[in-house]
Amino acid sequence: MQSEPPFLAASDLTKTFGESAALRGVSFGAERGEIIAVTGPSGSGKSTLLLCLSGILLPTGGDVVFDGKALRTMNEAARSRLRRTEFGVLFQFGQLVPELTAVENVALPLLLSGNSRREATTTAGAWMDRLGVGELVARRPTQMSGGQAQRVALARSLVTGPKILFADEPTGALDRQSGEMVLTHMVDAAKSSGTSVVLVTHDRHVASFADREVVIEDGLATAHAH
């Protein structure tokens, strides 16, 4: 009996920027519902790997296959649609739209996917309640603490029910207590909805929340630690 291929698989990924090689042949696989920490020193290629896995960047060589589909065969519009529906992306600075209220920020991916405003707002509000920021619906990003804004950004990244959440240093700009809260909410939400998580971090404590760890060093995956 053949084993099922990984839900998300990268094979021999390379990425160069001019003369500089950020990735030098990384292979990587993630299963459904798995939480993986991608760790390594600053400048090792962790964030570049995440950008390639999520289709934001195309690799110079190798390919990323998600659920049987090769990202390289998709045009930019198709990859963008994938990030709106199947992928959630959370960055270190949540990148909320400053002119929008919290609930409008969270509802945005649903509105872009064609949901009605009422439906999008209801779903967004439910996710905000679930992540403990339901009282912030009418606030704008400048009226929130860093931890609150990051939980709103987390709600926005999960609101479409993505199959994979890509998180790049999601607690890097937060104090320990706020970071712990964001991580706990992220792991709980992912586990309860069966979402896989690829989490880039340089923080050993953050990595401990994952099911396993992939270490990137000098553009190569050098170790897999459980």
Sequence and secondary structure as in RCSB ss.txt:
>XXXX:A:sequence
MQSEPPFLAASDLTKTFGESAALRGVSFGAERGEIIAVTGPSGSGKSTLLLCLSGILLPTGGDVVFDGKALRTMN
EAARSRLRRTEFGVLFQFGQLVPELTAVENVALPLLLSGNSRREATTTAGAWMDRLGVGELVARRPTQMSGGQAQ
RVALARSLVTGPKILFADEPTGALDRQSGEMVLTHMVDAAKSSGTSVVLVTHDRHVASFADREVVIEDGLATAHA
H
>XXXX:A:secstr
      SEEEEEEEEEETTEEEEEEEEEEE TT EEEEE STTSSHHHHHHHHTTSS  SEEEEEETTEEGGGS 
HHHHHHHHHHTEEEE SS    TTS HHHHHHHHHHHTT  HHHHHHHHHHHHHHTT GGGTT  GGGS HHHHH
HHHHHHHHTT  SEEEEESTTTTS HHHHHHHHHHHHHHHHHHT EEEEE S HHHHTTSSEEEEEETTEEEEEE
 
